[in-house]
Amino acid sequence: MELNKFILAVIALKPEKVGGCGAPIFYAENKEEQDKIATTLARITEGVVHDLENGIYIIVKH
């Protein structure tokens, strides 16, 4: 079995919402900063941003 999809990064507004996920975690001060970090990291890593709708974005490599 081959692993084709994996989380490259997590971008969160609240530190208490994430932890120990095995991917780098970036904390943003507000929604605008979170959007900018997610967009920039997705471009750099060629990943896709997914909004979990709880103040957390993940970047996934498909």
N, C-alpha and C positions, 0 to 999 in steps of 0.2 A: 504494500500500500504506500502510495506517495502522498506527501503533504503538499498541497498546491496553494492553500490559502492560510495566511497567518497574520497576526496583528504586529504591525511595525512600531506603532506608538499609540499612546493614550494622551489626550489633552483634556484636562479637567479644570473646572472652576473651583471645586471644593476638595481639598486633600482627603477628607474623611470618606469620600465616595469611592476611592480606588486604593489599591495597594497589592503588592505581591503578584502582579499579573505576568511577570516575565518579560515585559516590554518596557521601553523607556516611558516614563511618565513626565509630562510637562504640565505645569500649573499656570493658568492664566488668571489675571486679575479681574477681567471682565469679558463679556461676550465678544466684543470687537477684537480684543487681543487673542482670544481663543480661535476665532475665525481666521485671523491672520496666521497664527502659528500652524493651524491645521492645513491651510492652503499651501503655505510654504513647504511644510514637511511632505505633503503629498506630491508636490512638484519634484522635490529633490529625490524622493524615494520611488517615484512612479507608482505610488499607491493610491487608494481611493478612500475618501473621507466618508465615514458613516456617523450620523448623529444618533446617539442612543436616547436622545430626548430627556435626559436627566442631568444635564450639565456636563456630559461626557461625550467627547468625540473619540473615535478610534480610526486609525489609518490601517487599512488592510491591503496586503499584496494578494492580488487575484491571479 
